[in-house]
Amino acid sequence: MLRLERELTQAELAIKLGATQRKISYWEKGAAEPSLGDLMAISAFFEVSLDFLLGRTDY
């Protein structure tokens, strides 16, 4: 959802996070879970809380 709101491709987000496009794809499909370090990078990039990423809050 956050990636699409910013109109980023998986490849563009991967570059921003220092990950691979495949990793982003797996996360989005639910085939893999991001590590704590990945979650922290995603949280910082999108300026949202870890609770938001984990679905514990709506803001």
NULUMZA-184963 format. One line per 3 residues: number of its first residue (from 0); for each residue x, y, z of C-alpha. Coordinates in nm, 3 decimals. Example, Ala and Ser with C-alpha at 12.3 -4.5 7.8 and 13.67 -1.06 7.14 Angstrom:
0) 1.230,-0.450,0.780 | 1.367,-0.106,0.714 .
This chain:
0) 0.000,0.000,0.000 | 0.270,0.251,0.098 | 0.480,0.172,-0.208 .
3) 0.185,0.218,-0.441 | 0.079,0.544,-0.273 | 0.424,0.684,-0.352 .
6) 0.405,0.542,-0.705 | 0.726,0.343,-0.662 | 0.808,0.024,-0.846 .
9) 0.940,-0.270,-0.648 | 1.281,-0.209,-0.804 | 1.281,0.159,-0.702 .
12) 1.184,0.073,-0.344 | 1.450,-0.197,-0.332 | 1.717,0.059,-0.423 .
15) 1.591,0.299,-0.154 | 1.597,0.025,0.110 | 1.920,-0.143,0.000 .
18) 1.728,-0.463,-0.076 | 1.652,-0.659,-0.390 | 1.339,-0.641,-0.603 .
21) 1.287,-1.012,-0.539 | 1.287,-0.952,-0.163 | 1.024,-0.677,-0.199 .
24) 0.815,-0.908,-0.416 | 0.832,-1.190,-0.160 | 0.725,-0.954,0.120 .
27) 0.430,-0.826,-0.081 | 0.318,-1.180,-0.170 | 0.355,-1.298,0.188 .
30) 0.616,-1.553,0.083 | 0.873,-1.405,0.325 | 0.874,-1.179,0.629 .
33) 1.103,-0.876,0.658 | 1.369,-0.887,0.927 | 1.368,-0.636,1.211 .
36) 1.635,-0.438,1.027 | 1.421,-0.439,0.712 | 1.117,-0.324,0.911 .
39) 1.320,-0.040,1.061 | 1.437,0.069,0.714 | 1.082,0.054,0.576 .
42) 0.951,0.248,0.876 | 1.213,0.520,0.837 | 1.169,0.550,0.461 .
45) 0.791,0.581,0.473 | 0.795,0.775,0.803 | 0.551,0.540,0.975 .
48) 0.573,0.353,1.304 | 0.663,-0.011,1.338 | 0.319,-0.058,1.497 .
51) 0.162,0.068,1.173 | 0.369,-0.174,0.965 | 0.271,-0.459,1.193 .
54) -0.098,-0.370,1.172 | -0.127,-0.273,1.535 | -0.246,0.081,1.458 .
57) -0.410,0.259,1.168 | -0.186,0.568,1.179 .
